[in-house]
Amino acid sequence: MSKNVIIAKDLVLEYKKDQPIIKNSNFTIKSGEFVFITGPSGSGKSTLLKSFYGELKPKSGILQIGGVMLNDIKPSKLAFLRKYLGIIFQDYKLIKEWNVKKNVMLPLLIAGYSKDVCEAQTKRLLKHVRLEGKENYFPVELSGGEQQRVAMARALAHNPVIILADEPTGNLDEYSSRVIWSLLEGANEQLGTTIVVVTHSIPSNLKVPFKHLYIEEGRVYEIG
Amino acid sequence: MKSVKNHISLIIPLFAILFSVEFYLIIDRIIQNYEKSLANDYSIIVVSKRPLSLDELKLVDEDIVSIKEIDASLVINRLKQNNINVDYNELKNFLPRFYKIFLSTFPSANKLNQIKAKLMKTEGILRVETFMKTHEKMYNFLIFIKNLSKIFLAIIFITSAMLVFKQIEVWNLEHQERMYIMSLFGAPLWMRNAILVKLSIIDTIISTLLVYAVYYYLLKSGYFSKFLGLEDIALNPDVLRTDMIWMFLLGFFISIFSIMIVSSRQPKIS
């Protein structure tokens, strides 16, 4: 039986005092699951995802990621936890002063891999995301789809336990979106990576089974 | 161009800090050397009815390091030059003893008064001449310069440290997004700030070398001694070598301290 990698009990999230975005929510995400978080605009989807990578601490309740309590996590422990996460953003969040190769290498450098390992892994990943030959390009020289594939390669680089993606195809065209979804499916199927995606609409042609968390008026509902 | 401007913005305040610290150190050294030379040349004249010994005077004040009796014939010879009609052989028998007393350091006016008072209380001592006014003027001028350099150091240090802090804040804003992205992937503080540390090391090295070059020239040309009117008290420029290691460490510490302060209040990007 798969372990729970994310556990939320009576979780409350808020930016301003007494104005909760997420109210007393309970849910679990198991290892290897592919999870979609959907809901209307402003419902708190991205806020919930932010809490998973420690950007927003719970106001009350319990939030555990990989057995680590995020309620009062210290910066050093949070940094340690993030080494096991891969994060993808709608606006890619690539380092614009760095070329594609260095951007992809970032999690490997943080994890302390040797230069040879970093080089080999980056080369393999860039091939995987179909960006061979663009190693020395800077983000500004790439299209939105290509930038998101770089972000995807970066998220996969260190074989994370969980990939958290916030609207990963929100800014992309049809082709680039298909590529991103297939890469996420591949990571989930082949590597058993837990994938949590915040999106407005679940792609219709997804081949892997998935769980659906729906947020409405601050409550998280498990609907499939 | 922007990068050069950024470097200069840190190099100038760092240079100002290191320059003022080194200025203080050099002034302090020159004054110490001058005090030593004064102490070597300076002596108190004591007139006594009876013979005095160093051990006895050391009990009066521990700063007394040596004592030298002035030959009575020297006094007689001076009197002879004035053609005074007396029996000099007879006079020699009645003359008191004259001593030169040397001190370990050049004393302040207060200290000198204390020594004089203590000596006067000693049995047999008739008179003590300190020649205070001759030396006091120069000594007070040097102490004034030393205190002035302390104030100069404090003002420059505070204003320049604020400029260093501001510049690192500018760098931090420039690199904020990159640092934030790195933190999302679990980069520790030192790794996120590595570029700022690298920039500050480069700028501290440049500032230290500039300070070294300026002071090497000033010492080599004897500018400081001329400025203080102490041309016989020259400082060897070699003293700068050790100083520059300390200057680099000081500059680096100020930069790192500013980086740590700025990083600790780094705003988040959403």
Interface residues (C-beta under 8 A of the other chain):
Chain A: K50 Y53 E55 P75 S76 L78 A79 F80 L81 R82 K83 L85 I87 K93 L94 I95 K96 E97 W98 L106 P107 L109 I110 R154
Chain B: E177 R178 I181 M182 S183 L184 F185 G186 A187 P188 L189 M191 K268 S270
